[in-house]
Amino acid sequence: MKRSFRASLAAALLLSVSLVGTAQPALAGCSVNVKYVNKESTSSKVEQFNSKVRSKTLGNVWGTWKKLGTTTITVPANGQLTKTYTHTFGCSVQRQYKFRVKNGSNAKTLYQPSYWYETTTSKRLTVTIDF
């Protein structure tokens, strides 16, 4: 009798865990389009491995900076280029970005939004490269 009760209890617990597990929504990702606009008369480079994004998570706490990629993007002189990045979590999550750009021997980090205390949920960003 005790053995069948334990088996029934274990089966009930397993069923309740599986039902709870299927009731929770999956965390959807978010695609963000970044338009790089180069105002320089020579091509500029965006180092994706040094360009990063972070998200504000539950409890209003910042996550760690994550790389946007592993390569370097070349933006033509006086031109533009659009790149799509897919981030974890949904599009309503607050994010901050920093983009590492170079033109010849000049280099700088551009922030989106511009100030450290601001955040964005935008799915379209414009990064203007102007040394």
Beta strands, then each sheet from edge to edge (+ up, - down):
strand 1: 30-38
strand 2: 44-57
strand 3: 61-62
strand 4: 66-67
strand 5: 72-75
strand 6: 80-87
strand 7: 95-103
strand 8: 106-112
strand 9: 124-129
sheet 1: 6+ 1- 9-
sheet 2: 3+ 2- 4+
sheet 3: 3+ 2- 5+
sheet 4: 3+ 2- 7+ 8-
end
